């Protein structure tokens, strides 16, 4: 199955009655609340059911397991993230669209960090199907940026010599590192200021004298080679 087919199957909205949707939504809201309070491992389906005001058996009629519940939350989160990301693009030029999408993403991280940590944990060291799901949903969302970078390259606003995937990985790697170092510590942070710095770093660079870039790269390369040589058995 291709990635696009896999994503289509994940995001397919299955027929459900209004009552069934109301019950499902209540269970998901309760699960999010419990996961955020005590973490995934300590959360129980009994407590989730109690808060959702349904019998535990009813929970299992809608979700196969606690993992299935978490996976459904992950799918819903990425669907919302993608749809809201598209909304940032309405009526905006590509470079402005990119800026809006980045602001939206980091604000989404900040607002949902406890549950995103759970998604990321299962996406990296969880069950094989959770890891596959996380990887494909993440790609599904970040491909929005790859397409945007390609558009900007075609308009000669970004260098064509740098792969769009490399730009994406640089931006998202920096934002995720920022989230881990700041949100986990519970520090009050200015995400807008961070994004402005990241924007300047990626799109304007940090060298005041661009002619020296080759010299710095050579020095970094030499240091990396030295470190690798010293670690060889």
PyMOL commands that set and color helices and strands:
alter all, ss='L'
color gray80, all
select helices_A, chain A and resi 3-11+18-38+45-52+56-62+66-87+94-111+113-125+128-154+164-183+191-204+210-231
alter helices_A, ss='H'
color red, helices_A
deselect
rebuild
show_as cartoon
